[in-house]
Amino acid sequence: MQKDNKIFDDFAKMATGAAGGLLDMKRELESMVAMQLEKLLQKMNLVTKEEFDTLQAMLAKARSEQDELRKRLDALEKKK
């Protein structure tokens, strides 16, 4: 009976070691994927959220000014 416990103990140790190794492999793989993704995104030359928000605000202001100028132009053309 003691021999069976020894086998189960050895099996449990082996399974624990394998699980730890798999966890280490998972972490390493996640790290490698994150680095590659970061490199890819840097090469794509994407705008930041702040740059996008600033440009969006500028475009909204320009559209508002354009609408106001259009109204003024229409009013001047009606006077003629």
FENGISUL-V511467 format. One record per pair of residues at least 6 apart in sequence whose C-alpha atoms are under 6 Angstrom apart, sorted by the first residue. I is the first residue (numbers start at 1). J is the second residue. D is the distance in whole Angstrom. If there is no record, write none. Layout:
# FENGISUL-V511467
i={I & I}
j={J & J}
d={D & D}
This chain:
# FENGISUL-V511467
none
